[in-house]
Amino acid sequence: MDIPPRSALIKKTSSLKNFHLKWVQDAFHNGIGASISIVKVMLPVSLLIAVMKYFGFIDYLSLFLSPLFIPGEAILALLTGYLVNCYSALAVMATLPLTGKEITILSVMLVICHTLPVEMSVQKRAGGPFWVILGIRLFASLLMGWLLNLWLPGEQVAMVNAGSLGGVQDSETFAPDAVGVADG
């Protein structure tokens, strides 16, 4: 067995270190680039959702969707998932007092229809009919939400009180009993 000279081993080790350093640098630059592209979409959409909530548009939208399948505040999670991505929607969902049924309904809806700005731009470049595919995805998402609300066990999601657009919900439906002590 022939042992290579020490200088050859040092040269080989040095080139291996350079390879790893180059790999880490490339990964860092790719990660920064991907993060910037996500932030460029998330910031305007997050701002849009905040403005919609500030001016009460979310409350009016919840009047339309609450009788179908989800509570009013969950509209924020749905819009975030539709416009940003599923991870952002999960972050919003984590802040809401949702039941298992409501979480399931929202999750299925978002699996069907998510990240619309990005996916529809890809669809447009692929040559598909933009408005037809957008309509199909939105319709399928809303239809599945409505059907799951009917099929899944548990209480039907309560309607929003049309008299108050402040987003106040029935506490029994949307939040667990915090006290847990029976009167008597």
VENWO-V191603 format. One record per residue. NEAR is the number of other C-alpha atoms within 8 Angstrom. D_LAST is the distance of its C-alpha to the last C-alpha in Angstrom with 1 decimal. Layout:
near: {NEAR;NEAR}
d_last: {D_LAST;D_LAST}
//
This chain:
near: {2;3;4;6;6;6;6;8;9;8;8;8;8;8;8;8;8;8;8;8;8;8;8;8;8;8;8;8;8;8;8;8;8;8;8;8;8;8;8;8;9;9;8;8;11;9;8;8;11;8;8;10;10;7;6;9;9;12;12;9;10;13;12;8;11;14;11;10;14;14;15;15;10;10;12;11;13;12;10;16;16;13;11;15;11;13;7;11;15;9;8;11;11;7;6;8;8;10;8;6;11;11;10;8;14;11;8;11;13;13;8;9;13;12;12;11;8;7;8;10;8;8;11;10;7;6;6;8;8;9;6;7;9;10;8;8;10;9;8;10;13;9;8;11;15;10;8;10;13;7;6;7;5;5;4;7;13;9;8;14;8;6;4;7;10;5;9;8;10;8;7;7;9;11;9;8;6;4;4;5;4;4;3;2}
d_last: {89.5;90.3;88.0;87.9;89.0;86.4;87.0;86.0;82.7;81.9;82.8;80.6;77.6;78.1;78.1;74.9;73.2;74.5;73.1;69.6;69.8;70.8;68.0;65.4;66.9;66.9;63.3;62.3;64.2;62.8;59.3;59.9;61.4;58.5;56.0;57.9;58.1;54.3;53.7;56.1;53.9;50.5;51.0;52.1;49.4;46.7;48.1;48.2;44.5;43.6;45.7;44.2;40.7;41.9;43.4;40.5;42.4;39.7;37.1;39.6;40.3;36.6;36.5;39.2;37.9;34.1;34.3;36.6;34.9;33.6;31.3;33.2;33.3;34.6;37.8;38.8;38.8;40.7;43.3;43.7;44.4;46.7;48.7;48.6;47.7;45.0;44.5;43.7;41.2;39.5;39.2;37.6;35.3;34.1;32.8;30.7;27.2;28.6;27.4;29.8;31.0;31.8;33.6;35.6;36.6;37.7;39.6;41.5;42.4;43.7;45.7;47.5;48.1;48.2;50.6;52.3;54.7;56.2;56.2;57.6;60.4;61.3;61.2;63.5;65.9;66.0;67.1;64.1;63.1;60.7;58.8;58.7;57.1;54.7;53.6;53.3;51.1;48.8;48.6;48.0;45.2;43.5;44.1;42.6;39.5;39.0;39.8;37.5;34.6;35.4;36.1;33.7;30.5;27.3;26.1;29.0;29.2;27.7;30.2;30.5;29.7;33.3;32.6;31.8;34.3;32.7;31.3;27.6;26.0;22.8;20.6;19.1;22.7;24.4;22.2;19.9;16.2;17.0;13.7;12.7;9.2;6.4;3.7;0.0}
//
